[in-house]
Amino acid sequence: MLRNMFKKTYTKIDTIYRPKAADSDEPSIPQGLWRKCNKCGQPIYVEDVVNNYYVCPKCDGYFRIHAYRRIEMITDEGTFEEWNQEMPFSNPLNFPNYEKKVAAAREKSHLNAAIVTGKAMIEGNPAVIGVCDARFIMSSMGHVVGEKITEAVERATEQKLPVILFACSGGARMQEGIVSLMQMAKTSAALKRHHEAGQLFISVLTDPTTGGVTASFAMLGDIIIAEPHALIGFAGPRVIEQTIGQKLPEGFQRAEFLLEHGFVDMILERKDQKRVIGQILYMHRNHKMTAAELPDGVSDAGTKACAECGVQAERTAWDTVVLSRKANRPTALDYINAVFDEFIEFHGDRYFKDDGAVVGGIALFHGMPVTVIGQQKGKNTKDNIKRNFGMPSPDGYRKALRLMKQAETFGRPVICFVDTPGAFCGLEAEERGQGEAIARNLFEMSDLKVPVLSVVIGEGGSGGALAMAVADEVWMLENAIYSILSPEGFASILYKDSKKAPEAAEVMKVTAADLKKLGLIERIIPEEEPAGTDTLYRIAAAMDQAMTGFFETYLPMSGRELAEHRYQRFRRM
């Protein structure tokens, strides 16, 4: 039986623990060598689980891990320096038998409190780290836990270091009553000061993260990462079911649910956490742009070429409209991956939803960290449905603005790729405030204290496009368009006939050449041939060279100068 069940490790067990002649025919397996997975119920080999980062090899279920094991997995060997290992016990309510409960937790976990804090290196990057341990009264947050987190954050702020907190908690420490509740405010206030000092906070949500921890430090990360299938929520599932009197849907309050609803940036498997967190830390350190060599086949004159000459002159405005909408035209993600290195996508608006029509995150441009955001169309029917055909909802604009404000906090330039037929017109968009979301972007982008560049790569439709184009400079690809609304809509309103769209396109002045003449854009990126898979990297090379010049011009400017420059740019229009 065991031979069939444990094929992977049977030979080793059979060799080492071969039964003696007097024994039964079954191998004698030492205690602890095999365990039963409490998620799928299957027998699993303990060594396989350890080697798989404490993830079940049968069902991919995540086991809780001890604080020091987590630290060992996430930090560079020998670099962890623990802080506040011993802290005096506190029983503010004189709760009966509380001392005995804490003493039992200390004996079981060999910890002084439910969290371990300290300083370490992660992939060569310094950081302050805190890890909750569920063995200690379910890592509930009492005075000692709140104090350890607050002191760690304060020291990180003083030393100008990022903070990483791994949350795993049942919520508040009931035995400490209102004192436990106050830890929510205390830890949040410390993180606010850390944020105002321009320092990074990464929150990692593990199973479970609930109650007062969720409603305080755990959800305040500049970047929020969740482990797969982790239970994350304020009220526990049983409490909700008892309150509403019905069973919760499958997957409710799990990490995937929160990603879909815009509350976490990414779900990250445990095996990838050290590498990705190290990469994020590196990209939040100060790195200057390295000198860029002119790519082969691209001249500086070529990057400044005007689309008024050559092929463009032979095309009508309507021809350009058709080209801007072609299904094989490269999308925002295509240009992001072609122009930038090490792109890490972040999700969600932190309010309601992750909108697939807007993508964004951080990347490197010649070694310099930047924030990149794009309006994303699909390449097939399924993808277009996921991306809502490139028409952002309010959630997409709020996601974009969140990433822009994050960029401002950390001094990163912002590059936006504009490609939308317009903001989504739908019942739910109006319910969630489409107009307010677009207006808020215009309001906030006008005053961002970092360089902002917007590039229209396809369709620039109405306010939906402008909401990501309040920039120091706006560029257009040669065969892109930028207009108050679609030519069809314009013709329907003014000519009472949508079939007159080609005539409307001429009158509307929607092409890059038209807008350059009007002084509404600063640069045209040439398309020797219409943009497509074959021409993507030539166009990206031209963008790369032009962006280098843009950054050389705007990076030396102060935040106040940038905001004033942007104000005057639109004041002249």
Salt bridges, closest charged atoms under 4 A:
ASP14 OD2 - ARG18 NH1 3.75
GLU47 OE1 - LYS12 NZ 3.53
ASP48 OD1 - LYS8 NZ 3.58
ASP76 OD1 - LYS274 NZ 3.36
ASP133 OD2 - ARG135 NH2 2.85
GLU147 OE1 - LYS186 NZ 2.72
GLU196 OE2 - LYS192 NZ 2.77
ASP207 OD1 - ARG254 NH1 3.55
ASP222 OD1 - HIS195 ND1 3.33
GLU227 OE2 - ARG70 NH1 2.71
GLU227 OE1 - ARG270 NH2 2.94
GLU256 OE2 - HIS229 ND1 3.34
ASP265 OD2 - ARG350 NH2 2.81
ASP265 OD1 - ARG402 NH2 2.77
GLU269 OE1 - LYS271 NZ 3.71
ASP272 OD2 - LYS271 NZ 3.36
ASP272 OD1 - ARG275 NH2 3.74
ASP300 OD2 - LYS304 NZ 3.51
GLU308 OE2 - LYS517 NZ 3.99
ASP334 OD2 - LYS379 NZ 2.67
GLU345 OE2 - HIS347 NE2 3.92
ASP354 OD2 - HIS347 ND1 2.86
ASP354 OD1 - LYS399 NZ 2.78
ASP383 OD1 - ARG387 NE 3.79
ASP395 OD2 - ARG432 NH2 2.72
GLU408 OE1 - LYS405 NZ 3.00
ASP419 OD1 - LYS377 NZ 3.23
GLU436 OE1 - ARG398 NH2 2.99
GLU436 OE2 - ARG440 NE 3.20
GLU444 OE1 - LYS405 NZ 3.39
ASP447 OD2 - LYS449 NZ 2.85
GLU459 OE2 - ARG325 NE 3.08
GLU459 OE1 - LYS377 NZ 2.70
ASP472 OD1 - HIS565 ND1 3.52
ASP472 OD2 - ARG566 NH2 3.17
GLU488 OE2 - ARG325 NH1 2.76
GLU522 OE2 - ARG569 NE 2.83
GLU527 OE2 - ARG329 NH2 2.68
GLU529 OE2 - ARG538 NH2 3.55
ASP544 OD1 - HIS366 NE2 2.94
